[in-house]
Amino acid sequence: MDDTYQAYVNRAARLTLLDTYKSQVEHIQESPKFKPQPGGRREPVTFPGYTVTTPPWGEESENAAFYASLDECQQTLVKQLEAGAIVPVPKDSFHLTLADLIWDGAFLDASQNPEFEEKLRSRIGECFAGCKSTVTGIPAIRWMVLGLMVRTRAIAVCLAPMDENSYKQILEFRRCIYQNPDLMALGIEQQYHFTAHITLAYFGDIGSGLDRDRFCSLLSELNDQWLNAPQEIGIHRVELRKFDDMTHYYREPNWPVLEF
């Protein structure tokens, strides 16, 4: 399902163009993952599941400059956009998802089986062990920020591989998960093309108050910072993580980990 290397690079680059922003902002919607509260605050709603990600920024230090750049960008968005237009995610939770596993209704249904979560963790562990031989001793896996991207309910930074090997290794890793018969038997399946991104914020009260033209221009201007000072993330470690909502991704010490 995932793209070839060149097809991915071309598609990702288009996502960061001003003309693309102008088209996409016509379709943005308030995210249902955050519920308005009295006083204008928004609180995360329950949205549980499992995912495979890099360690969140709050738990790793090897990509500090990369994440600091994203933090700065997020703060600028909050300051420049109309109050309440976006809901920033906690910066400590910034992470790169490599494989979505199961979430929301599908997770709640599956977890009616009291053995489901233990089976999932065990089979991901076996999958990681099977992948280990293919990633040991490979060249560094590095991706870079292309620019901001607009999703229907969120704003994220879009990433592109620094070289074909960096793309190939992630593709092989994803295949290792999604083509694993034991995981497929648990209902784990690939549902989306891979678009490497790190979510900065979800849309809140966009209503009639959001100046869409100004919003597009702001995104385009913010992209210039990465043209002038490119930011890279090194992918050194991936982990099985659980989440209860879109603000916190956690794990137990004995849960599966794969070191690149």
C-alpha positions in Angstrom: 0.0 0.0 0.0 2.8 2.4 0.8 4.5 4.5 -2.0 7.8 4.0 -3.7 10.5 6.3 -2.5 10.2 8.8 -5.3 6.4 8.8 -5.2 6.5 9.5 -1.5 8.9 12.4 -1.8 6.8 14.0 -4.6 3.5 13.5 -2.7 5.0 14.8 0.6 6.5 17.9 -1.1 3.1 18.8 -2.6 1.5 18.8 0.9 3.6 21.7 2.0 2.8 24.1 -1.0 0.7 27.2 -0.6 -1.7 26.1 -3.3 -2.3 22.9 -1.4 -3.0 24.8 1.8 -5.5 27.0 0.0 -7.4 23.9 -1.2 -7.2 22.0 2.1 -8.4 24.8 4.4 -11.7 24.8 2.8 -12.3 21.3 4.3 -10.9 21.6 7.8 -13.1 20.7 10.7 -13.2 21.0 14.5 -11.5 17.9 16.0 -13.8 15.7 18.0 -10.8 14.5 20.1 -11.1 17.6 22.3 -14.3 18.8 24.0 -15.1 22.4 24.8 -15.3 23.3 28.5 -16.7 26.4 30.3 -14.3 29.3 29.9 -13.1 28.3 26.4 -10.8 25.5 27.5 -10.8 22.2 25.6 -10.1 18.8 27.3 -9.1 15.6 25.5 -11.8 13.0 25.1 -11.3 9.3 25.6 -9.7 7.8 22.5 -7.7 4.7 23.5 -5.5 2.4 21.5 -2.0 1.1 20.7 0.7 2.5 18.4 4.3 2.0 17.4 6.3 5.3 17.7 9.6 6.8 18.4 10.0 7.9 22.0 8.1 11.1 22.8 10.3 14.2 23.2 9.8 14.2 27.0 11.6 10.8 27.2 14.5 11.3 24.7 17.3 13.7 24.2 19.0 12.7 20.9 16.8 14.9 18.8 16.6 17.9 21.1 17.3 20.6 18.4 14.7 19.0 16.1 12.0 19.1 18.7 12.9 22.5 19.9 12.3 23.8 16.4 8.8 22.2 16.4 8.1 23.7 19.8 9.0 27.1 18.5 6.7 26.6 15.5 3.8 25.5 17.6 4.1 28.5 19.9 4.1 30.8 16.9 0.9 29.2 15.6 -0.8 29.6 18.9 0.2 33.3 19.1 -0.6 34.2 15.5 -3.9 32.4 15.0 -7.2 33.4 16.5 -7.8 32.4 20.1 -9.2 28.9 20.3 -8.7 28.1 16.7 -6.2 25.3 17.5 -5.6 23.0 20.5 -1.8 22.5 20.9 -0.7 19.1 21.9 1.7 18.9 24.9 5.2 19.3 23.5 6.5 16.4 25.7 4.2 14.2 23.6 5.7 15.1 20.2 6.6 11.8 18.4 6.8 10.2 15.1 4.3 7.3 14.5 5.7 4.5 12.4 2.7 2.2 12.5 -0.8 2.8 13.8 -2.1 -0.5 15.3 -5.6 -0.3 16.8 -7.7 2.5 18.3 -11.1 3.8 19.4 -14.1 1.5 18.7 -12.0 -1.3 17.2 -9.8 -1.3 20.3 -12.7 -1.2 22.7 -14.3 -4.1 20.9 -11.1 -6.1 20.8 -10.4 -5.5 24.5 -13.6 -7.1 25.5 -11.4 -10.2 25.3 -9.3 -9.9 28.6 -6.3 -11.5 26.8 -6.2 -9.2 23.9 -3.8 -6.6 25.2 -1.3 -9.2 26.5 -1.5 -11.0 23.1 -0.9 -7.8 21.2 2.1 -6.9 23.3 3.5 -10.4 23.0 3.1 -10.6 19.2 4.6 -7.1 18.7 7.5 -8.3 20.7 7.9 -11.3 18.4 7.6 -9.1 15.4 10.3 -6.7 16.7 12.6 -9.7 17.3 12.0 -10.9 13.8 12.8 -7.4 12.4 16.0 -7.1 14.4 18.2 -9.0 12.0 17.2 -6.7 9.1 18.0 -3.4 10.9 21.3 -4.4 12.8 24.2 -2.4 11.4 22.3 -0.5 8.8 23.2 3.2 8.0 21.5 5.8 10.2 17.9 6.4 9.5 17.3 10.1 9.1 14.3 12.2 8.1 13.9 15.9 7.7 11.1 18.5 8.0 9.7 19.5 4.7 7.2 21.9 6.1 3.8 22.2 7.7 0.9 20.2 6.4 -2.9 20.7 6.9 -5.0 17.7 7.8 -8.7 17.7 8.0 -8.7 18.1 11.8 -5.0 18.8 12.6 -1.8 20.7 11.8 1.4 18.7 11.6 4.9 18.9 10.2 5.5 16.7 7.2 8.8 14.7 7.0 10.7 13.3 4.1 13.6 10.8 4.2 17.1 12.1 3.9 17.9 9.3 1.5 16.4 6.2 -0.1 17.8 3.9 2.5 16.0 5.8 5.3 12.7 5.3 3.5 13.4 1.7 2.6 14.1 0.7 6.2 10.9 2.3 7.5 8.9 0.7 4.7 10.4 -2.8 5.6 9.7 -2.2 9.2 6.0 -1.4 8.5 5.7 -4.5 6.3 7.1 -6.6 9.1 4.2 -5.4 11.2 1.3 -5.2 8.8 2.1 -8.5 7.0 2.6 -10.5 10.2 -0.1 -13.2 10.3 -0.2 -13.3 14.1 -1.0 -9.6 14.2 -3.4 -9.8 11.4 -5.3 -12.5 13.3 -5.7 -9.9 16.1 -7.3 -7.5 13.7 -4.2 -5.3 13.1 -4.2 -4.0 9.5 -2.8 -1.2 7.5 -5.5 1.4 6.9 -3.5 4.4 5.5 -0.6 5.2 3.2 2.4 6.3 5.3 2.8 10.0 5.6 5.5 10.7 8.1 4.4 13.6 10.3 4.4 15.0 13.8 1.2 16.5 15.0 1.5 20.0 16.6 -2.2 20.9 17.1 -5.8 19.9 16.5 -8.4 22.3 15.2 -10.7 23.9 17.7 -13.2 26.7 17.2 -12.6 27.5 13.5 -16.1 28.8 12.8 -16.3 32.1 10.9 -13.5 33.7 12.9 -10.5 31.9 11.2 -9.0 34.0 8.5 -8.2 31.2 6.1 -6.1 33.3 3.7 -4.0 34.6 6.5 -3.7 31.1 7.9 -2.3 29.8 4.6 0.2 32.6 4.4 1.3 32.0 7.9 2.0 28.3 7.2 3.9 29.2 4.1 6.0 31.8 6.0 6.8 29.4 8.8 8.1 26.8 6.3 10.9 29.3 5.4 12.6 28.6 8.7 13.3 25.0 7.7 14.5 26.1 4.3 17.1 28.3 6.0 17.9 25.9 8.8 16.9 22.3 7.9 15.9 20.1 10.8 16.6 16.4 10.9 15.3 13.6 13.2 17.3 10.4 13.7 15.3 7.3 14.2 17.2 5.2 16.7 14.5 3.4 18.7 10.8 2.4 18.2 8.5 1.3 20.9 5.0 -0.1 21.5 3.0 2.6 23.2 -0.5 2.8 24.6 -2.7 6.0 24.7 -5.9 6.9 26.3 -6.3 10.2 24.5 -4.3 12.3 22.1 -2.1 14.0 24.7 -0.1 11.1 26.3 1.6 8.0 25.0 3.0 5.6 27.6 4.5 2.2 28.1 5.6 -0.2 30.8 9.4 -1.0 31.1 8.9 -4.6 29.8 7.0 -3.6 26.7 8.6 -4.3 23.2 11.4 -2.0 22.0 13.4 -2.2 18.8 16.8 -0.4 18.6 18.0 0.6 15.1 
